[in-house]
Structures are given as structure tokens and as C-alpha cells.
Amino acid sequence: AKQLNFQERALLTANPVAKKLLNIMTQKSTNLIFSADVDSLDTLLDLASIVGPHICAIKTHINTFAVENFKLDLIYKLRNVADEQNFLILEDSKFADIGNTVYKQYVDGYHICEWADFVTAHAVSGPGVIEALVKGSGNRDRACLLIAQMSSDGNLVSEAYTNGVLKIAEDHSGFVAGFICRQKLSSKPNFIHITPGVKLAAGMGTLGQQYLTPDEVIKNRQSDVVIVGSGIYQAEDPLAATIAYKEAAFAAYNDLL
Ligand code: UP6
């Protein structure tokens, strides 16, 4: 069956970040997000400059950097690289608390609302988490991805829970750009499906992580975007690995059109 392409879907989405992401994927021919789970912001910046031309977004975990030599100004340098090289910043905060706490985590803590285009959130506490992110975003172009499914072995997400997340997303479709998921969940063209737990060789990773191939994720499960972390930053040649993942994921997307 013929699917709408990213460019056509960009016209059907009201969220500015979803629109930007769909347009970047079209312009740069990449549906790859690099999960930069490295030890320092310096290393992250170096890698971002190298792989930047081949990714549509970089994913960060800002609270994983050791506080002893942490400098938040480096994340603003990443912001500049992202703007220069035309990719977005996804902060994988996985917010899960009540609205008031999430507001402080988003606005105060690491000033995430200032530098991240979009963030991830669990919907387990209900729609208040989205309302907090909307309030914290002010008039900036921002969005969130709701975690509808997880890649880790033994996770507690049920089908009923996933359906509940979809319902919350539909009720807040102005701010929810899509889902972190294992497969396509919604036929609404505005929602972008984004899948972590991806490696060129499928199988079990460390500490319960489960990997699928880009082909399986995009072609068979009809997700839109793959997130790759260790497959890139642990590779002998991260640039070559980035290009390999980009080409595999984009070829799979093209096969569906
Ligand atoms: N992530 C998952 N699975 C999920 C949600 N998020 O792996 O269900 C995140 C992890 C990590 C990245 O927190 O940052 O995606 C995957 O990295 P990897 O490719 O090195 O396994």
C-alpha cells in the first residue's frame, strides 16, 4: 500500500517540531537519530560535528554527565552545531512525575526548555505531564514524544497501557509529535513513530536491551525513525557506522513508498 512520504506528512502536521523533523528527514535523506550516550559533553560535541550531516536529530541524557566537571554552556554549543548542520535536539528526559515536578525539571534543573527541541515523557501520571511541558515551553517551538512502548526485556507496558497513551496523544496532538515505540501504532500522519533498541545485528544487548534491525523496524513494523546509540559510538569508525545506519533505515523507508 502506498504510504504518505515525510514531505506530505509535514504538510499535515500542526506541531512545529514534527514539521521540522519531517522536513529535515526529507532534505537530508535521513531517518536516523543518534543517541549520544557518551561520557562527557566534550565527546558528545566532537561526535555531533562528525555525524551531524547524516542525522535528523541527536538524543541526549543531560543528567548522565558527572557533575564534577559539568558545564551547561557546552549544550548551548551543541545547539549551535544543531542549527548549523540542520538537526534537532531530543532530550530523552523520560519525564514521569506529576505536572508541577516535571515543570521544574524541564524549566529549572538543566534549563531543558531552552535548548531541546523536544523531550520524551511517560504518560503514566496522566496528561498533567504534557500540560506542564506546554506551560514550560512558553512561545518556543517545542514538542514531546510519549513513550508508548519500551525495548527492554520484561518491561511492564501492556497493550491497554499503550492504547491509553495513544488516547492522551490524540487529546494533545498540538504538542505531542509522536511516540517512542516498537512499531507503528497510529494511522494519523501527524504522529511520528520513533524506535530505539536498533542495531545492524539483532539480538540481546546488555542489561536487558533488545535489538531489532533497521529493516525490521522500518519495513516490517512500519516505524518512521530509528534511534541508534552504541551501534554508532562504540563502532571503530562512528562516521562509517552512522552512514551505514542512515542508508539502511532510509532504504527501508523508501521501500514502503
Ligand atoms: N531507550 C531505549 N529503549 C526504550 C526507550 N529509550 O533503548 O524503550 C533509549 C536508551 C538509550 C537509547 O535510554 O539512550 O535509547 C538506546 O541506546 P543503544 O542503541 O545504545 O541501546
py3Dmol code that shows the C-alpha trace and the ligand (Angstrom):
import py3Dmol

protein = """\
ATOM      1  CA  ALA A   1       0.000   0.000   0.000  1.00  0.00           C
ATOM      2  CA  LYS A   2       1.185   3.485  -0.812  1.00  0.00           C
ATOM      3  CA  GLN A   3       2.248   5.441   2.254  1.00  0.00           C
ATOM      4  CA  LEU A   4       2.435   9.210   2.558  1.00  0.00           C
ATOM      5  CA  ASN A   5       6.037  10.346   2.455  1.00  0.00           C
ATOM      6  CA  PHE A   6       7.639  12.564   5.118  1.00  0.00           C
ATOM      7  CA  GLN A   7       7.222  15.678   2.976  1.00  0.00           C
ATOM      8  CA  GLU A   8       3.492  15.068   2.510  1.00  0.00           C
ATOM      9  CA  ARG A   9       3.100  14.402   6.224  1.00  0.00           C
ATOM     10  CA  ALA A  10       4.899  17.646   7.116  1.00  0.00           C
ATOM     11  CA  LEU A  11       2.015  19.499   5.491  1.00  0.00           C
ATOM     12  CA  LEU A  12      -0.495  17.589   7.617  1.00  0.00           C
ATOM     13  CA  THR A  13       1.045  18.322  10.988  1.00  0.00           C
ATOM     14  CA  ALA A  14       0.447  21.410  13.093  1.00  0.00           C
ATOM     15  CA  ASN A  15       3.264  20.851  15.562  1.00  0.00           C
ATOM     16  CA  PRO A  16       6.289  22.967  14.557  1.00  0.00           C
ATOM     17  CA  VAL A  17       8.868  20.409  15.740  1.00  0.00           C
ATOM     18  CA  ALA A  18       7.189  17.476  13.990  1.00  0.00           C
ATOM     19  CA  LYS A  19       7.048  19.614  10.850  1.00  0.00           C
ATOM     20  CA  LYS A  20      10.755  20.498  11.161  1.00  0.00           C
ATOM     21  CA  LEU A  21      11.744  16.877  11.740  1.00  0.00           C
ATOM     22  CA  LEU A  22       9.749  15.641   8.737  1.00  0.00           C
ATOM     23  CA  ASN A  23      11.276  18.368   6.568  1.00  0.00           C
ATOM     24  CA  ILE A  24      14.833  17.657   7.756  1.00  0.00           C
ATOM     25  CA  MET A  25      14.355  13.942   7.056  1.00  0.00           C
ATOM     26  CA  THR A  26      13.275  14.833   3.529  1.00  0.00           C
ATOM     27  CA  GLN A  27      16.048  17.376   2.875  1.00  0.00           C
ATOM     28  CA  LYS A  28      18.895  15.278   4.317  1.00  0.00           C
ATOM     29  CA  SER A  29      17.524  11.835   3.337  1.00  0.00           C
ATOM     30  CA  THR A  30      17.921  10.502   6.848  1.00  0.00           C
ATOM     31  CA  ASN A  31      15.523   8.980   9.384  1.00  0.00           C
ATOM     32  CA  LEU A  32      18.327   8.270  11.848  1.00  0.00           C
ATOM     33  CA  ILE A  33      18.591   9.754  15.347  1.00  0.00           C
ATOM     34  CA  PHE A  34      21.953   9.367  17.077  1.00  0.00           C
ATOM     35  CA  SER A  35      21.682   8.597  20.794  1.00  0.00           C
ATOM     36  CA  ALA A  36      24.856  10.241  22.090  1.00  0.00           C
ATOM     37  CA  ASP A  37      25.222   8.281  25.337  1.00  0.00           C
ATOM     38  CA  VAL A  38      28.899   9.137  25.783  1.00  0.00           C
ATOM     39  CA  ASP A  39      30.811  10.013  28.954  1.00  0.00           C
ATOM     40  CA  SER A  40      31.216  13.743  28.566  1.00  0.00           C
ATOM     41  CA  LEU A  41      29.669  16.707  26.828  1.00  0.00           C
ATOM     42  CA  ASP A  42      33.035  17.357  25.152  1.00  0.00           C
ATOM     43  CA  THR A  43      32.953  13.935  23.500  1.00  0.00           C
ATOM     44  CA  LEU A  44      29.315  14.486  22.601  1.00  0.00           C
ATOM     45  CA  LEU A  45      30.144  17.775  20.869  1.00  0.00           C
ATOM     46  CA  ASP A  46      33.027  16.208  18.909  1.00  0.00           C
ATOM     47  CA  LEU A  47      30.826  13.335  17.725  1.00  0.00           C
ATOM     48  CA  ALA A  48      27.927  15.651  16.898  1.00  0.00           C
ATOM     49  CA  SER A  49      30.118  17.653  14.498  1.00  0.00           C
ATOM     50  CA  ILE A  50      31.265  14.467  12.771  1.00  0.00           C
ATOM     51  CA  VAL A  51      27.914  12.701  12.348  1.00  0.00           C
ATOM     52  CA  GLY A  52      25.765  15.857  12.091  1.00  0.00           C
ATOM     53  CA  PRO A  53      25.331  15.805   8.289  1.00  0.00           C
ATOM     54  CA  HIS A  54      23.832  12.292   8.434  1.00  0.00           C
ATOM     55  CA  ILE A  55      21.278  12.550  11.249  1.00  0.00           C
ATOM     56  CA  CYS A  56      17.897  14.219  11.669  1.00  0.00           C
ATOM     57  CA  ALA A  57      18.321  14.613  15.443  1.00  0.00           C
ATOM     58  CA  ILE A  58      20.670  13.900  18.312  1.00  0.00           C
ATOM     59  CA  LYS A  59      19.331  12.364  21.517  1.00  0.00           C
ATOM     60  CA  THR A  60      20.818  13.373  24.869  1.00  0.00           C
ATOM     61  CA  HIS A  61      20.515  12.330  28.512  1.00  0.00           C
ATOM     62  CA  ILE A  62      21.653  15.560  30.128  1.00  0.00           C
ATOM     63  CA  ASN A  63      21.616  14.129  33.675  1.00  0.00           C
ATOM     64  CA  THR A  64      24.102  11.353  32.875  1.00  0.00           C
ATOM     65  CA  PHE A  65      27.184  13.581  32.835  1.00  0.00           C
ATOM     66  CA  ALA A  66      29.236  13.557  36.044  1.00  0.00           C
ATOM     67  CA  VAL A  67      28.542  16.776  37.920  1.00  0.00           C
ATOM     68  CA  GLU A  68      32.238  17.335  38.881  1.00  0.00           C
ATOM     69  CA  ASN A  69      33.217  18.754  35.508  1.00  0.00           C
ATOM     70  CA  PHE A  70      29.798  19.507  34.086  1.00  0.00           C
ATOM     71  CA  LYS A  71      29.437  22.716  32.102  1.00  0.00           C
ATOM     72  CA  LEU A  72      25.972  23.511  30.811  1.00  0.00           C
ATOM     73  CA  ASP A  73      27.392  26.013  28.300  1.00  0.00           C
ATOM     74  CA  LEU A  74      28.558  23.052  26.187  1.00  0.00           C
ATOM     75  CA  ILE A  75      24.948  22.150  25.495  1.00  0.00           C
ATOM     76  CA  TYR A  76      24.457  25.616  24.014  1.00  0.00           C
ATOM     77  CA  LYS A  77      27.428  24.869  21.746  1.00  0.00           C
ATOM     78  CA  LEU A  78      25.563  21.724  20.704  1.00  0.00           C
ATOM     79  CA  ARG A  79      22.576  23.963  19.970  1.00  0.00           C
ATOM     80  CA  ASN A  80      24.773  25.956  17.558  1.00  0.00           C
ATOM     81  CA  VAL A  81      26.052  22.802  15.847  1.00  0.00           C
ATOM     82  CA  ALA A  82      22.473  21.544  15.525  1.00  0.00           C
ATOM     83  CA  ASP A  83      21.352  24.798  13.908  1.00  0.00           C
ATOM     84  CA  GLU A  84      24.372  24.902  11.564  1.00  0.00           C
ATOM     85  CA  GLN A  85      24.034  21.277  10.482  1.00  0.00           C
ATOM     86  CA  ASN A  86      20.237  21.208  10.414  1.00  0.00           C
ATOM     87  CA  PHE A  87      19.398  18.561  13.020  1.00  0.00           C
ATOM     88  CA  LEU A  88      17.161  18.703  16.100  1.00  0.00           C
ATOM     89  CA  ILE A  89      17.953  18.023  19.753  1.00  0.00           C
ATOM     90  CA  LEU A  90      15.852  15.407  21.537  1.00  0.00           C
ATOM     91  CA  GLU A  91      16.446  15.339  25.301  1.00  0.00           C
ATOM     92  CA  ASP A  92      15.438  11.873  26.484  1.00  0.00           C
ATOM     93  CA  SER A  93      14.283  13.014  29.923  1.00  0.00           C
ATOM     94  CA  LYS A  94      11.544  10.391  30.182  1.00  0.00           C
ATOM     95  CA  PHE A  95       9.590  12.691  32.475  1.00  0.00           C
ATOM     96  CA  ALA A  96       7.211  10.638  34.594  1.00  0.00           C
ATOM     97  CA  ASP A  97       6.253  12.695  37.646  1.00  0.00           C
ATOM     98  CA  ILE A  98       3.267  14.921  38.408  1.00  0.00           C
ATOM     99  CA  GLY A  99       2.961  18.130  36.390  1.00  0.00           C
ATOM    100  CA  ASN A 100       4.471  20.521  38.977  1.00  0.00           C
ATOM    101  CA  THR A 101       7.640  18.473  39.367  1.00  0.00           C
ATOM    102  CA  VAL A 102       8.019  17.929  35.634  1.00  0.00           C
ATOM    103  CA  TYR A 103       7.660  21.684  35.108  1.00  0.00           C
ATOM    104  CA  LYS A 104      10.648  22.307  37.425  1.00  0.00           C
ATOM    105  CA  GLN A 105      12.694  19.514  35.852  1.00  0.00           C
ATOM    106  CA  TYR A 106      12.000  20.947  32.393  1.00  0.00           C
ATOM    107  CA  VAL A 107      12.401  24.656  33.106  1.00  0.00           C
ATOM    108  CA  ASP A 108      14.722  24.929  36.133  1.00  0.00           C
ATOM    109  CA  GLY A 109      17.157  21.974  36.541  1.00  0.00           C
ATOM    110  CA  TYR A 110      19.114  21.865  33.280  1.00  0.00           C
ATOM    111  CA  HIS A 111      17.035  24.544  31.500  1.00  0.00           C
ATOM    112  CA  ILE A 112      15.940  21.855  29.057  1.00  0.00           C
ATOM    113  CA  CYS A 113      13.155  24.053  27.668  1.00  0.00           C
ATOM    114  CA  GLU A 114      15.823  26.492  26.393  1.00  0.00           C
ATOM    115  CA  TRP A 115      17.933  24.146  24.271  1.00  0.00           C
ATOM    116  CA  ALA A 116      15.996  20.956  23.450  1.00  0.00           C
ATOM    117  CA  ASP A 117      13.561  20.970  20.536  1.00  0.00           C
ATOM    118  CA  PHE A 118      11.675  18.046  22.020  1.00  0.00           C
ATOM    119  CA  VAL A 119      11.704  15.742  25.026  1.00  0.00           C
ATOM    120  CA  THR A 120      10.417  12.291  25.906  1.00  0.00           C
ATOM    121  CA  ALA A 121       7.772  11.691  28.566  1.00  0.00           C
ATOM    122  CA  HIS A 122       5.926   8.793  30.098  1.00  0.00           C
ATOM    123  CA  ALA A 123       2.171   9.259  30.300  1.00  0.00           C
ATOM    124  CA  VAL A 124       1.844   7.080  33.404  1.00  0.00           C
ATOM    125  CA  SER A 125       0.933  10.061  35.611  1.00  0.00           C
ATOM    126  CA  GLY A 126      -1.709  11.300  33.157  1.00  0.00           C
ATOM    127  CA  PRO A 127      -1.988  14.342  30.856  1.00  0.00           C
ATOM    128  CA  GLY A 128      -0.668  16.775  33.515  1.00  0.00           C
ATOM    129  CA  VAL A 129       2.847  15.980  32.341  1.00  0.00           C
ATOM    130  CA  ILE A 130       2.014  17.371  28.885  1.00  0.00           C
ATOM    131  CA  GLU A 131       0.278  20.416  30.331  1.00  0.00           C
ATOM    132  CA  ALA A 132       3.435  21.122  32.381  1.00  0.00           C
ATOM    133  CA  LEU A 133       5.638  20.856  29.282  1.00  0.00           C
ATOM    134  CA  VAL A 134       3.306  23.124  27.307  1.00  0.00           C
ATOM    135  CA  LYS A 135       3.435  25.712  30.079  1.00  0.00           C
ATOM    136  CA  GLY A 136       7.232  25.452  30.402  1.00  0.00           C
ATOM    137  CA  SER A 137       7.712  25.803  26.652  1.00  0.00           C
ATOM    138  CA  GLY A 138       6.112  29.249  26.539  1.00  0.00           C
ATOM    139  CA  ASN A 139       6.173  30.551  22.981  1.00  0.00           C
ATOM    140  CA  ARG A 140       9.169  28.466  21.860  1.00  0.00           C
ATOM    141  CA  ASP A 141       8.730  25.804  19.144  1.00  0.00           C
ATOM    142  CA  ARG A 142       8.657  22.668  21.298  1.00  0.00           C
ATOM    143  CA  ALA A 143       7.122  19.190  21.408  1.00  0.00           C
ATOM    144  CA  CYS A 144       7.183  15.913  23.263  1.00  0.00           C
ATOM    145  CA  LEU A 145       7.249  12.249  22.336  1.00  0.00           C
ATOM    146  CA  LEU A 146       5.199   9.942  24.527  1.00  0.00           C
ATOM    147  CA  ILE A 147       6.726   6.608  25.472  1.00  0.00           C
ATOM    148  CA  ALA A 148       4.130   4.134  24.254  1.00  0.00           C
ATOM    149  CA  GLN A 149       6.289   1.001  24.303  1.00  0.00           C
ATOM    150  CA  MET A 150       9.776   0.087  25.519  1.00  0.00           C
ATOM    151  CA  SER A 151      12.609  -2.012  24.135  1.00  0.00           C
ATOM    152  CA  SER A 152      13.779  -3.574  27.377  1.00  0.00           C
ATOM    153  CA  ASP A 153      13.108  -7.198  28.244  1.00  0.00           C
ATOM    154  CA  GLY A 154      10.373  -7.709  30.851  1.00  0.00           C
ATOM    155  CA  ASN A 155       9.019  -4.170  30.652  1.00  0.00           C
ATOM    156  CA  LEU A 156       5.559  -3.671  32.180  1.00  0.00           C
ATOM    157  CA  VAL A 157       3.904  -1.894  29.253  1.00  0.00           C
ATOM    158  CA  SER A 158       0.644  -3.659  28.302  1.00  0.00           C
ATOM    159  CA  GLU A 159      -1.495  -3.215  25.214  1.00  0.00           C
ATOM    160  CA  ALA A 160      -4.089  -1.401  27.316  1.00  0.00           C
ATOM    161  CA  TYR A 161      -1.415   0.998  28.598  1.00  0.00           C
ATOM    162  CA  THR A 162      -0.199   1.697  25.050  1.00  0.00           C
ATOM    163  CA  ASN A 163      -3.769   2.407  23.945  1.00  0.00           C
ATOM    164  CA  GLY A 164      -4.151   4.810  26.869  1.00  0.00           C
ATOM    165  CA  VAL A 165      -1.002   6.644  25.758  1.00  0.00           C
ATOM    166  CA  LEU A 166      -2.403   6.931  22.220  1.00  0.00           C
ATOM    167  CA  LYS A 167      -5.611   8.441  23.563  1.00  0.00           C
ATOM    168  CA  ILE A 168      -3.689  11.063  25.586  1.00  0.00           C
ATOM    169  CA  ALA A 169      -1.600  11.855  22.494  1.00  0.00           C
ATOM    170  CA  GLU A 170      -4.703  12.384  20.373  1.00  0.00           C
ATOM    171  CA  ASP A 171      -6.171  14.693  23.014  1.00  0.00           C
ATOM    172  CA  HIS A 172      -2.926  16.750  22.988  1.00  0.00           C
ATOM    173  CA  SER A 173      -1.903  16.436  19.352  1.00  0.00           C
ATOM    174  CA  GLY A 174      -0.814  20.085  19.190  1.00  0.00           C
ATOM    175  CA  PHE A 175       2.164  19.297  21.435  1.00  0.00           C
ATOM    176  CA  VAL A 176       2.689  15.549  21.050  1.00  0.00           C
ATOM    177  CA  ALA A 177       4.865  14.984  17.974  1.00  0.00           C
ATOM    178  CA  GLY A 178       4.754  11.208  18.175  1.00  0.00           C
ATOM    179  CA  PHE A 179       5.784   8.119  20.054  1.00  0.00           C
ATOM    180  CA  ILE A 180       8.720   6.143  21.302  1.00  0.00           C
ATOM    181  CA  CYS A 181       7.543   2.686  20.282  1.00  0.00           C
ATOM    182  CA  ARG A 182       8.415  -0.710  18.824  1.00  0.00           C
ATOM    183  CA  GLN A 183       6.088  -0.479  15.819  1.00  0.00           C
ATOM    184  CA  LYS A 184       3.615   1.802  14.053  1.00  0.00           C
ATOM    185  CA  LEU A 185       0.717   2.434  16.435  1.00  0.00           C
ATOM    186  CA  SER A 186      -1.332   5.242  14.913  1.00  0.00           C
ATOM    187  CA  SER A 187      -2.519   5.817  11.357  1.00  0.00           C
ATOM    188  CA  LYS A 188      -2.648   9.600  11.945  1.00  0.00           C
ATOM    189  CA  PRO A 189       0.010  11.099   9.626  1.00  0.00           C
ATOM    190  CA  ASN A 190       0.987  13.817  12.104  1.00  0.00           C
ATOM    191  CA  PHE A 191       2.359  11.343  14.668  1.00  0.00           C
ATOM    192  CA  ILE A 192       5.990  10.314  14.108  1.00  0.00           C
ATOM    193  CA  HIS A 193       6.948   6.822  15.280  1.00  0.00           C
ATOM    194  CA  ILE A 194      10.456   6.631  16.684  1.00  0.00           C
ATOM    195  CA  THR A 195      12.150   3.399  17.711  1.00  0.00           C
ATOM    196  CA  PRO A 196      15.224   2.813  19.916  1.00  0.00           C
ATOM    197  CA  GLY A 197      16.874  -0.559  20.506  1.00  0.00           C
ATOM    198  CA  VAL A 198      18.280  -0.780  16.971  1.00  0.00           C
ATOM    199  CA  LYS A 199      21.454  -2.477  15.703  1.00  0.00           C
ATOM    200  CA  LEU A 200      22.529  -3.890  12.362  1.00  0.00           C
ATOM    201  CA  ALA A 201      22.765  -7.247  14.162  1.00  0.00           C
ATOM    202  CA  ALA A 202      19.533  -8.024  16.029  1.00  0.00           C
ATOM    203  CA  GLY A 203      19.568  -9.710  19.441  1.00  0.00           C
ATOM    204  CA  MET A 204      20.047  -9.192  23.138  1.00  0.00           C
ATOM    205  CA  GLY A 205      22.207  -6.305  24.377  1.00  0.00           C
ATOM    206  CA  THR A 206      23.489  -5.725  27.902  1.00  0.00           C
ATOM    207  CA  LEU A 207      21.218  -5.197  30.922  1.00  0.00           C
ATOM    208  CA  GLY A 208      18.054  -6.325  29.145  1.00  0.00           C
ATOM    209  CA  GLN A 209      18.243  -4.214  25.989  1.00  0.00           C
ATOM    210  CA  GLN A 210      16.700  -5.957  22.931  1.00  0.00           C
ATOM    211  CA  TYR A 211      17.837  -5.004  19.419  1.00  0.00           C
ATOM    212  CA  LEU A 212      15.958  -5.054  16.128  1.00  0.00           C
ATOM    213  CA  THR A 213      17.482  -4.254  12.728  1.00  0.00           C
ATOM    214  CA  PRO A 214      16.655  -1.002  10.865  1.00  0.00           C
ATOM    215  CA  ASP A 215      14.952  -3.087   8.163  1.00  0.00           C
ATOM    216  CA  GLU A 216      12.701  -4.885  10.659  1.00  0.00           C
ATOM    217  CA  VAL A 217      11.804  -1.632  12.425  1.00  0.00           C
ATOM    218  CA  ILE A 218      11.034   0.485   9.349  1.00  0.00           C
ATOM    219  CA  LYS A 219       9.867  -2.032   6.763  1.00  0.00           C
ATOM    220  CA  ASN A 220       8.108  -4.741   8.754  1.00  0.00           C
ATOM    221  CA  ARG A 221       6.990  -2.771  11.803  1.00  0.00           C
ATOM    222  CA  GLN A 222       6.450   0.467   9.860  1.00  0.00           C
ATOM    223  CA  SER A 223       8.017   2.814  12.353  1.00  0.00           C
ATOM    224  CA  ASP A 224       9.389   6.051  10.857  1.00  0.00           C
ATOM    225  CA  VAL A 225      12.678   6.763  12.575  1.00  0.00           C
ATOM    226  CA  VAL A 226      15.396   4.650  14.234  1.00  0.00           C
ATOM    227  CA  ILE A 227      17.444   5.680  17.262  1.00  0.00           C
ATOM    228  CA  VAL A 228      20.949   4.211  17.372  1.00  0.00           C
ATOM    229  CA  GLY A 229      23.337   4.689  20.291  1.00  0.00           C
ATOM    230  CA  SER A 230      26.080   2.143  20.958  1.00  0.00           C
ATOM    231  CA  GLY A 231      25.856   0.865  17.373  1.00  0.00           C
ATOM    232  CA  ILE A 232      27.464   4.198  16.468  1.00  0.00           C
ATOM    233  CA  TYR A 233      29.516   5.495  19.405  1.00  0.00           C
ATOM    234  CA  GLN A 234      31.086   2.085  20.143  1.00  0.00           C
ATOM    235  CA  ALA A 235      31.941   1.494  16.498  1.00  0.00           C
ATOM    236  CA  GLU A 236      35.586   1.660  15.435  1.00  0.00           C
ATOM    237  CA  ASP A 237      34.563   4.284  12.878  1.00  0.00           C
ATOM    238  CA  PRO A 238      31.470   6.167  14.154  1.00  0.00           C
ATOM    239  CA  LEU A 239      31.100   8.135  10.924  1.00  0.00           C
ATOM    240  CA  ALA A 240      31.092   4.994   8.764  1.00  0.00           C
ATOM    241  CA  ALA A 241      28.614   3.351  11.172  1.00  0.00           C
ATOM    242  CA  THR A 242      26.353   6.423  11.051  1.00  0.00           C
ATOM    243  CA  ILE A 243      26.314   6.326   7.275  1.00  0.00           C
ATOM    244  CA  ALA A 244      25.573   2.579   7.298  1.00  0.00           C
ATOM    245  CA  TYR A 245      22.606   3.036   9.676  1.00  0.00           C
ATOM    246  CA  LYS A 246      21.362   6.050   7.742  1.00  0.00           C
ATOM    247  CA  GLU A 247      21.430   4.192   4.452  1.00  0.00           C
ATOM    248  CA  ALA A 248      19.788   1.056   5.864  1.00  0.00           C
ATOM    249  CA  ALA A 249      16.963   2.989   7.546  1.00  0.00           C
ATOM    250  CA  PHE A 250      16.304   5.317   4.617  1.00  0.00           C
ATOM    251  CA  ALA A 251      16.335   2.497   2.060  1.00  0.00           C
ATOM    252  CA  ALA A 252      13.759   0.656   4.199  1.00  0.00           C
ATOM    253  CA  TYR A 253      11.592   3.818   4.292  1.00  0.00           C
ATOM    254  CA  ASN A 254      11.866   4.220   0.511  1.00  0.00           C
ATOM    255  CA  ASP A 255      10.811   0.603   0.043  1.00  0.00           C
ATOM    256  CA  LEU A 256       7.486   1.396   1.709  1.00  0.00           C
ATOM    257  CA  LEU A 257       6.620   4.306  -0.583  1.00  0.00           C
TER     258      LEU A 257
END
"""
ligand_1 = """\
21
UP6
N 15.768 3.932 25.030
C 15.775 2.569 24.792
N 14.584 1.875 24.876
C 13.433 2.487 25.174
C 13.470 3.856 25.405
N 14.618 4.533 25.325
O 16.827 1.969 24.499
O 12.389 1.828 25.217
C 16.999 4.780 24.949
C 18.097 4.430 25.930
C 19.365 4.753 25.171
C 19.000 4.550 23.719
O 17.990 5.210 27.099
O 19.692 6.113 25.339
O 17.573 4.656 23.661
C 19.417 3.213 23.133
O 20.801 3.087 23.095
P 21.544 1.833 22.416
O 21.334 1.946 20.942
O 22.990 2.023 22.803
O 20.979 0.577 23.011
"""
view = py3Dmol.view(width=600, height=400)
view.addModel(protein, "pdb")
view.setStyle({"model": 0}, {"cartoon": {"style": "trace"}})
view.addModel(ligand_1, "xyz")
view.setStyle({"model": 1}, {"stick": {}})
view.zoomTo()
view.show()
